[in-house]
Amino acid sequence: MSLDFAIKDFYRKKEISFPFLFIVTLAVCLFQFLVYFGNFLSLNELSNFTHQNPFFLTGGIFKVFSNFLLLIIILSMVLSFLIIIVSSITIILMKRKDIGIIKALGASSRQLYHFYLTEIYVILIIGFFIGLIIGTIFYILFIGYFSWIIGINFYFQIDLLFMPILFISCLIGIYLFPGHFLRKMTLQKSIRIFQKDIPYNINASKKESFILKYLSRIGSSFKISIRNVIRKRAEFKRYLFLFSITYLLIFTVILGTFVLHSSSKTWIRKSQGENIFVIGHEDVINNYTKMYEMFHDPFSFVDSNQINFLSTKYLFDGSIFNNLSNNEILKFDNRLVSFFNVTELPGYHYFEDGGYQVIGENRKGVIPIIGINKSTIMQNFEIEGTFFLENNSNLYMVIGDGLAYNLFDSALEESLRIEEINHKFYISGVAVDSFYAGHVGYVDISILRKDLGLNSSTINLLLVKIKPGFTNDIIANLTLFIREKLGIQFKIQDLTPIYLKNEKFVDSLTIIPIFLTSLIGLILLTCLYNYQKCGLLDKIKDFSIMKSIGSKNKKILKILFLELLFISIPSLLISFSLGLIINSLFLFERVSLPDIIIPFSIFGILFNICLLLNYLSILPLLKKIKKYDIRLYENY
């Protein structure tokens, strides 16, 4: 009986039911797509596609992007849940008149509760599964094209975690919140049920507060709109809550995208530097530059089987360049690079209560170790922890972020042993690095030379930083000098093209959150539009009365617009404040903050979108009011 009534009432009141069905469908469709897209962009899954470069998408930058995407998924799940719950309460409120009439005709509170709660569940189940189907189809079409464009395998896996959680949460949430609201309503007397959002005991003669009284003096439109908002406090709270959460998600995604983009480009610039050239044997340089390309190219990979960096034909005396420093050559950076077998050595995590835990699993790997001179290093790495000092360089080393995330449980509390020289180093810092996708270690070059039995000036790479504007002349002179001193197989090469490619790759990564921002914004604003439109249709009677006593359409439009504006402004301010807090807690640690004008610009854009949305949602109601006749009382 309840199901039969629910289905018939669902279709009979389709002008109310269908928009809310559309809202539920869009909310679920959005969340479904984000979940599948998040699975597709999983670091582990994508790395399995690219067997030539097992370290692709495993560094710290991609970890930040992955965490940001997870934050978006969680926020969208919360938002989808809230949209469904608030929409369900709104449906019940819009059916107050029907509930009151049926109760006056003799229906029991229990019957009414089962009738309308079943109808809510019907809308949920139909909308949820339509959303699942549309979201899955949209994902398959989009990812199929995306995979074909970037040349990786198509990936699809049915989600058995997030979507069941959302569905079960909605089932329980509807029973707890709209269900509780419906139970209270059906227990009231019929006359009380008809009150809708205006409390039956409201005191219209109550004096307004100073601020509201001042705003009311601006004009009659302001006064009427303010009074409408005050007397419909319950509606105002629902709108404020839903709009705040919606704009919070949009604001968080947009601001987070700006933060990630600016921070990632800064980290790449710090890890590679600008206007830097490398000198060495052509085999060493070719492989060295290819190891930088591993950051952006899934098909570039260099391992210990391809080159022995310590071969005598690759080594040279770096001291021959000592006398070349001048105003045009800003700095030389001696380096000694080679592959080594390394082993993670467990460490101890000490708790505040005095206990401790052993961490680490003795993982092994083969990675490049670079000997550097801390005083002449050209890069200014974004680093967690500290760089080793001259007086402790025998004990400490710095590792890249890719190595820290994949070979260690907690790198700064563990150590690393280089097997070929049997030297144990504690980890003093973790640097965001694009070289070898972050799977690299840095030690003091003098310590590495000593352990390898090399003399004090032996290197296989030399980095040169040249003053801008003098590049061509300096390169020509250095080329002649290199051929004369080292031979024709040694050369100098500009690292700028590799840096620009890595920077461009970061730009392409940003396209993903930009696309998600556009998708989320479009779907959520469509939901808000339909939600507002349904709520405004419930006000036709009020404004039709105003029209019948002489109010002009322009004045009615202004009142409606101001009502929505009084809801939108607090919603935007709340979302702006909470968005800054969320980004500061989850994203702003060790990131490059955008200019202060960026958050306020985002706020301004959302405000203008909000104004447009308010205006568009009013138009259907205004059309109905223009066609006003007495029969509107019967229909609404």
N, C-alpha and C positions, 0 to 999 in steps of 0.2 A: 504493500500500500504506500509506504513512504517513498520507495523508489519510483513507483508509477506517478505519484504526485510531483516528485522532484523533476522528473523528465518533462512532464507536461508544463509545469510552471517555468522550467528553464526555457522552453520554446515560446510559451505564451508571453513571457516578459523578455523577449529577445533583445529589445532595445537597451535593457540593463545587463542581461546575461552575456551577450556576445562580446561587448567591449571588455568585460572582465575576463572572459575566456581568452580573448586576444592578449590581455595583459599577462595572464598566467603562462600562455604559450610562449610569448616573447621572453619572459624572465627565464623560463626553463631552457629555451632554445639558446639564449646567450650563455647560460652557465654550462650547458652541454658542450657547446663549441669551445669554450675556454678550457674545460677539463681535457678534451681530446687534444686541443692545440698544445696545452701544457705537457701532456704525455709525449707528444711528438717532439717537443723541444727539450725533452729530458736529456741532460748531458750524457748519461750513460747510453741511452738509446741511440742518439745521433752519432756517438763515437763508434758504435758498432757498425754503422753504415760505411765508415771510411777506414778500411783495414790498412791502407797505406800509411795513415797518420793516426796512431792510436791515442795521441795526446790532444787531438783536435777537440775544442770545446770542453776542456777540463780545467782551465785556469780560474783565477780569482775573479776576472771580469765576467766570465760566463756564470760563475757561482752567484754573483750579485744579480745578474739578469734573471737567473733561475729563481732566486729568492723573491725577486720583485714579481715575477709571474705567479709564484705561489701565493704571494700576498694578494694579488689581483683575484685569483681564484677563490681564496677564502672570503675576501670582501664581497665578491659577486655572489657567493653562496649565501652569505648573511643577508645581502640585499634581496636576493630572490625569495628567500624565506620571509623577509619582512614585507615585501610587496604582496605576496600571496596572503599573508595574515591580515594586513591592513585592508587589502581589497575585499577579503571575506567579511570583515566587520562592516565595511561600507555597503556591501550587498545587503546584509541584514538590515542596516539602517534604512536603505532605500525601499525595503519591503515592509516597513513598519505599518503602513496603511493596510496592506493585505493581511498582515498578522493580526492587527486590531480587529478588522472586519470578521475574519474567520473565528477569532476567539469570541466576539460578540454573538456569533451564530451558534456557539455551543461547543466548539472544539476545546479539548483539554490542553493544558500547558504541555503535557508530555507529548501529545500528538503533534502540536506545533513545533516543539523542539526537534522531534525526529524528522518531520517534513522538511524543515528548512536547513537543518544540519546535513541531511542527506543531499539536498540540492547543492550545498557548498562543496561536499565531497565529489559530487558528479562533475562540477565545474573543474575542480582540482584534477581529478583523474583524467578527464578528457583533455584538458589543457596541458597536463604534464606529459602525456604520451604523444600528443601531437607535437609538443615542443621537442621531445626526444627524437622523433622521426625527422623533423625539419632540421634540428641542430646537427644530427648525424649526416644527413644528406649534404648540408652546406659544408660541413667539415671535409667530407670525402671529395667534393668537387674542388674546394679551395686547396686542400693539401695535395690532391692529385696534380693540380696545375703547378703549385709551389714546388713540389718534388721534381717535376719535369723541368722546371726552369733552372733550379740550382743543381740538378743532376745527382740526386740521392734517392735511395729507395723509398717507396711509399710505405707508410707505417700506420697501422690501425689496430687498436686493442680496445675491446669493450671495457668500459669503466665499471668496476664492481665496488668502488669505494665512495666517491663523492656523490654520485647520483642517487644511490640507495640511501645515503645519509640525508640528502635533501628531501627525498620523498617521505621517508619515515618521520623526519623532523616536521614536515608540513602536516602529515596525518595527526601527529601528536599535538602540534601547535594549534591546529584548527579546533581540536577537541578542547584544549586548555583555554584558549583566548576567545575566538569567536563563539565557541561552544558555551563558555561561561557567560559571555555577553548575551547570547540568545536565551540561555536558561533564566537569567535575571529578567529579561524583557518579557518572556512568556508568562512569568509569574505575576506580572503587573496587571492592574485593571485595564480594560480595553481603552478607556479614555486617556489613561496615562501613556499607552503605547503610541498614540497618535502624535505625541509631542515632538517627535523627531529630534533634531539636534538642539532645539530651543527648549531649555528647561521649563517645566510647567509653572514653577514658582519664581521665574525671573522677575526682578523688580526694574521695570523700564524707567522709573522715576529716580533711580539711584544716581547720585551725582558722579560725574566722571572725574578721573584723576587729573592732576594739573596738566600733564603732557597731552593726554587725550583731549582735554578741554581746549588746549592751545591748538592742536591739529584740527579740531572741529571748526575753529574759526576761519580756517583757510577757505572753506567753501562748503556748500550743502552736500556736494558729492563726497567730500572727505568725511563729513559728519555721518552721512548715511552708511558709507562703507565701513567706518570704524564701529558704528553701532551693530552692523551686521556681523562683523567679526567677533565682537564681544558677546553678543547673544548666542552665537553658535561656537562656543568655546570648544566643544568636543570635536567638531569638524575642523576647527583651526589646529588643534593638537595633532589630529591624524595627518593633515596636510603637512604640518611643520615637521613631524617625525619622518614621514616618507620622503619628502623633498630633501630634508637635510641628509639622510643616508644616501640618497641618489646622487646629489651633488658632491657629497663627500667622496664617493667612489670615483666620479669623473675627475674631480679636482686632484685626488691622490694619484691617479694614473697619469694625468697630464704633467703635474709637477715632478713626479717620479721619473718620467721619461726625460724631461729636461735635465734633471740631476744626473741620471745614468749616462746620458750622452756627453755632457760636459766633463763628468768625472772620468769616464773611460778614455776620452781623448787626452785628458791631462795625464792619466797614468801611462798611456802609450808614449806620449811625448817625454815623460820623465824616464821611462825605461830604455828609450832608444836615443834620445837627444836629437838635435837638429844641426844640419850642416856638418856632419861627421863623415870622415872617409876612413877606409880600412886599408892597411898595407900588409901584404903577405904573399905567399906562394899562391898561384892561381887556383890550385886544387883546394887549398885551405879556404881561400876567399869564397870560391863557388859554394862550398859546403857550409861555410859560416853564414853567408847570406840566405842560403836555403833553409837554415835552421831558424832564421827570423821569419821566413815565409810560412813556417809551420803554424804560426799563429792564425793566419787567415786562409791557408790553402789546405784542404783535407787530403790532397794528393801529394803533398810534399813531405818527405820524411828522410832523415839521415840517421844512420845508426853506426855502431862501432865496426860493422863488417864492411862499410863503404869507404872508410878512410882511417888511417892511423895518424892522428895529428902530431904524434911525437916522433915520427920518422925523421931521420937526420936531414933529409932533403928539404924538410919544411921549417927547420929551426934556423934562426939567424941571431946575430948579435945586435940587440936593440940599442947599444950605446953609440952606434955609428950615427944615430940621428940626434944625439944630444946637442950638437953644435948648430943645428938647423933652426932652433927656435928664434922667432923674430916677431915683429908687430903683426904680420899677416897670419902666422901660425900661432894660434892661441894656446894650444896644449897638445902634448903627446901622452898617450895612455898605453903603456906596455901590458901585453896580455900573453898568457900561456893557457891554451885550451886543449882538452883531450877528454875522451870517454873513459869512465872508470866504473867498476862494479862497486856498488854501495849497499850498505845494510842498515836498516833502521834499528837503533838500539833503544830498548824500552827506557822510560823515565818514570818519575814519581810525581803524582799530583797530590799535594798536601791540602788537607781540609782544615778549616778554621778550628774545629774541635780537637785537633791534634792527630787525627787519623790520616792515612794516606792510601793511595791506590796506584798500582803499577799499570802503566799505559804503554801500548806499543805491542806489535806482533811480529817483530823481526822480519819485516818485509824486505825484499831485495829488489834491486833494479840496476839498470845501466844508464847512466846519465852523463852529460858533459859537466866537467868541473872547470871553472875558469879562475886562473890565478890573476889577481889584480893588485894594484898598489892603491890603497885607500886614499892617499893624498892626491893622486892624479886621476882618479876615476871620473869619467865625463858624465855618466848618468847620475841623475838625482832621483833615485827610486822612491816611489811611495812605499814606505816600509812600516811593518808592524814589528815593534821591538826596536833594536838598535843595530848599527853596523859594528863589526868587531873593531877594536882599537889596536894601535901598534903594540901596546904592552900585553895584550891578551890574544893576539892573532894566532898563536900556536894552539889555543884552546877552542876558539869560536869560529863559526862560519855563518854565512847568510845563504838562504835557499830561496828559490822562486816559489810563487804562489801555487803553481800547478803541482809541484813536488810536495808542497806542504799539505795540500788537500787530498792527495792520492797515495802518498807513501807513509803518512804519519796520522796518528790519532790526534795529537796535540803537539805540533812541531816545537813550540817554544819550551816545552817541558821534556823534550827528548833529545837524542843525539844521533849522529850519523858517522858510520865508519867507512872510510875509503879503503877498499880491500887491497888494492895493488901496493899501497904504501903503508897499510896497516896503521892508519892514523884516525883517531877518534876526535870528532869535533862536536861541541855542543852548539845548538842552534840559537844564535843571538837575535836573528831577525828574519822575517818573511817579506820579500819584496814582490810587488806586482810587476811581472816581467813578461815581455812578449817573446824573448829568446827561447827557442825550443819549447814553445807553449808554456813557459814557466817551470819546466822540469829541468832545473839547472841549479848548481851550487857555486858559491863564490868564496874563495879562500885567499889568504895572503900569498902573493906570488913568490915571495922569498921563502916561505914555508914549503910551498909546492916544489920549487926548484931544489931545495935542500933534500926533501924526501925522495925526489926523482934522481938525485945525483947530478944535477945540471949546474953549470957555472952561474954566477950572480947576474949576468946580463942576457941570458938566453930567453928568447921569446919565439912565438910562431905567429903572432898577430900584433899589429901596432895601429891604434886608432889615432886619428889626427883631426883636430877641430880647427877649421880655417875661418878666418874673419870674412864675413859676407862682403862681396864686392871685389875680392882679390882671387877668387877661386880658380879661374882659368890659368892665370900666370903661375900660381903656386903649384897647381897640378902638373903643368908642363915641366917646371923645374924639378919637382919631386919624381916625376916619371924618369927623367934623365938620370937623376941621382940613384934611383932604385936599380935601374939597368946596369949602371956602372958598378955599384957596390954589391948587388945581390944576384944579378943575372936577368936574362930576358923572361924567365918563368915567374918572376915576381912582378907584382903590379899594384896599383892603387885604384880603389873603386869607391864610388859614392854610395853611401847607405841611404840617402834620402828617398830614392824610389821605393825601397822596401818599407821605409817608415810611412810614406804616403799610402801605400797599399794597405798596411795594417790599420792606418787611421780611417781609410775608406771602408774597411771591413767593419769597424766599429760603427760608422755611419749606417751601414746596411743593417747591422743588428738593431739599431734604433728604429728602423722601419717597422719592426715587429710590434713594439709597444705603441707606435703611432697608429698602426693599423688597428690594434686592439682598442686604442682610445677612441678612434672613429667609430668602430663597431659598437662598443659599449655605449658611447654617447648617443648614437643614432637609436639604438634599441631602447635605452632607458628614457630618452626624451619622448620617444613614441609612446612608451608606457605612461609617462606623466601626462602626455597630451590626452590619451584616452581616459585616464583617471580623472583629470580635470573636467573633461567634456561630460563624463557621466555625472560628476557632482554638480555641474552647472545646470544640467537638465532637470535636476531636482528643484531648481530655483525658478522655473518658468512661471509658476503661479504667482510668486511674490512680485516679479518684475512685470508680469502681465497686468496685475492690479495697478502698478505704478503707471503703466502706459495708458490704462483705461481712464485714469484721472488726470491725464494731460502731460505726463513726462515724455520728453523727446528721446528718440533712439540714441542720440549722441550722449545725453546725460546718463542713460542706462548703461551704455558701453563704458563710460568713464567710471561709474560706480563699480561695475564688475571688474574692470581692470585694476582699480585701486584695491579692491578686496584681495585679489590674487597677489598684488604687489606687496601688501602688508604681510602675506605669508612667505613670499619669495625672498624678501630681503633678510628676515631673521634666518631662514633656511640657508641662504648663501653665506651669511656671517658665521653660522655654526659650522657649516662644512669647511669653510676657509680655516677656521681655528683648529678644528679637529684634524684636517688634512695636513697642516703644518706639524702638528704633534705626531701624527702617524709617520710622516716622512722622516721626521727627526729621530724617531725611535728605531725605525727599520732601515732607513736608507742613508741618513746624513752622517753616519759614522765613517770617517776617513774618506769622505767624498768632497768633490769640488762644488761648492754651492753656487747656484746661478745668481745673477744680479738680483738685487731686492725687487727690482721692477717686474721680474718674471712672475712671481706669485700674484702680485696685484694686477698684472696684465691678464693672467688667467681668470682672476676674479671678475675683471671687467668684461671679458669675453663671455663668461658664464652668465653674467648679469644681463647682457644684451640678448643672449640666447633665451634667457628666462622671459624677458619682455616680449620677444617674438612668440614664444610658446604660449604665453598668457593671451596674447592677442588672437592667435590662431584658434585657441580652445574656446574663445568667447564667440567667434563667428557663427557656429552652428546654433547656439542659443539665441543669438540676436536675430537670425533668420526666422526662428520659430516665433519669437515675440512679435516680429513684423507681421506675421500671418495670424496674429492673435484673434481668437473669438471665444465666446463663452464656453465652448466645449472643452477648452483646455483644462477647465476645472475638473471635468470628469476624467480626463486622461492622466492628469498629473496631480 
